């Protein structure tokens, strides 16, 4: 009988210890930290922390092009392209004209003035170049997204 009580006590103590070790923090995760730096010709935005799933926006503006031109995001992020220009833009992955480097960007496609559309989730660690398919030589409409 003493052996059964001892075994039950050890089993209960082990379950409590395991529950304490495996129990998580029920607090909501903090949102990803965002840093933005700007120089006269390039804006770089970095989304860090949060383990992916965040999102950020690249804006297309007349006379400026895409901003930020360089973006670093966590795996799983979807990036929104917003056309604030008066003319349509057809955003696609490099290389032009086959658009095969980052097919997730090709989901954006043609954006009318005022329209926004998201990439698919960027899950593969890599750097993706993108451009406006109809203005492929216009460097103001070219940029990169680095997935970490």
C-alpha positions in Angstrom: 0.0 0.0 0.0 2.8 2.4 0.8 4.3 1.7 -2.6 1.1 2.7 -4.3 0.8 5.9 -2.4 4.5 6.7 -3.1 3.9 6.0 -6.8 0.8 8.1 -7.0 2.6 11.0 -5.2 5.5 10.8 -7.7 3.1 10.7 -10.6 1.2 13.7 -9.4 4.4 15.7 -8.7 5.6 14.8 -12.2 2.4 16.0 -13.8 2.5 19.3 -12.0 6.1 19.8 -13.0 5.4 19.0 -16.6 2.4 21.3 -16.6 4.5 24.1 -15.3 7.2 23.6 -17.8 4.9 23.3 -20.8 2.4 25.9 -19.8 2.7 29.0 -22.0 2.2 32.6 -21.4 -1.5 33.3 -22.2 -0.7 36.9 -22.9 -1.2 38.0 -26.5 2.1 38.2 -28.5 3.5 41.6 -29.0 3.2 43.0 -32.5 6.2 43.0 -34.8 8.6 45.8 -34.3 8.9 48.1 -37.3 11.8 50.3 -38.1 12.0 52.7 -41.0 15.0 54.6 -42.3 15.0 57.2 -45.1 17.8 58.6 -47.2 17.3 61.1 -50.1 16.7 58.4 -52.7 15.9 55.1 -50.8 13.5 54.1 -48.0 14.1 50.8 -46.3 11.5 49.3 -44.0 12.2 46.3 -41.8 9.5 44.2 -40.1 11.0 42.1 -37.3 9.7 39.8 -34.5 6.3 38.3 -34.2 7.3 35.1 -36.1 5.8 36.2 -39.5 2.2 36.7 -40.4 2.6 40.5 -40.3 1.9 42.7 -43.3 3.2 46.0 -44.7 2.5 48.3 -47.6 4.4 49.4 -50.7 2.9 52.5 -52.1 3.2 53.6 -55.8 3.2 57.4 -56.2 3.5 59.6 -59.3 7.0 61.1 -59.6 8.3 58.9 -56.7 7.7 55.3 -57.8 7.6 52.6 -55.2 8.2 53.4 -51.5 9.8 51.8 -49.7 12.1 50.4 -52.5 13.7 47.9 -50.1 11.6 46.0 -47.6 12.7 43.2 -45.2 9.9 41.0 -43.7 9.5 37.9 -41.6 8.5 34.6 -43.3 4.8 34.4 -43.7 4.2 38.1 -44.3 1.9 39.3 -47.0 2.9 42.7 -48.6 0.2 45.1 -49.8 0.9 47.2 -52.9 -1.2 50.4 -53.1 -1.5 52.4 -56.3 -1.7 56.1 -55.4 -0.7 57.1 -58.9 -3.2 58.3 -61.5 -2.2 55.6 -64.0 -2.4 51.8 -63.7 0.6 49.7 -62.7 1.1 46.0 -63.3 3.4 44.7 -60.5 5.3 41.5 -61.0 8.2 39.5 -59.8 11.6 39.6 -61.5 12.9 38.7 -64.0 11.1 40.5 -66.8 9.2 39.2 -68.7 8.8 35.7 -67.2 8.2 36.7 -63.5 9.4 33.4 -62.0 11.7 34.4 -59.1 8.9 35.1 -56.5 5.5 34.0 -57.9 3.8 35.2 -54.7 4.3 38.8 -55.9 2.5 38.0 -59.2 -0.7 37.9 -57.3 -0.6 41.7 -57.2 -0.9 42.1 -60.9 -2.6 45.1 -62.5 -3.6 47.9 -60.1 -5.9 50.7 -61.2 -5.5 54.1 -59.6 -6.5 53.9 -55.9 -6.5 50.1 -55.9 -4.6 47.8 -53.4 -3.8 44.1 -53.6 -1.7 41.8 -51.4 1.0 39.3 -52.4 0.5 35.7 -51.4 2.3 34.8 -48.1 6.0 35.1 -48.6 7.2 31.8 -47.0 10.6 31.1 -48.6 13.7 32.8 -47.2 15.1 34.8 -50.2 15.3 38.2 -51.8 12.6 39.0 -54.4 13.0 41.7 -57.0 9.8 43.2 -58.5 8.9 45.8 -61.1 6.1 47.3 -63.1 5.7 44.8 -66.1 4.5 47.6 -68.4 7.4 49.9 -67.4 10.1 47.4 -66.7 13.0 49.8 -67.4 11.7 52.5 -65.0 13.9 52.1 -62.0 11.6 54.1 -59.8 9.1 51.2 -60.2 11.5 48.5 -59.1 12.3 47.3 -55.7 13.2 44.3 -53.5 11.5 42.4 -50.7 13.9 40.3 -48.5 12.2 37.4 -46.6 14.0 36.3 -43.4 
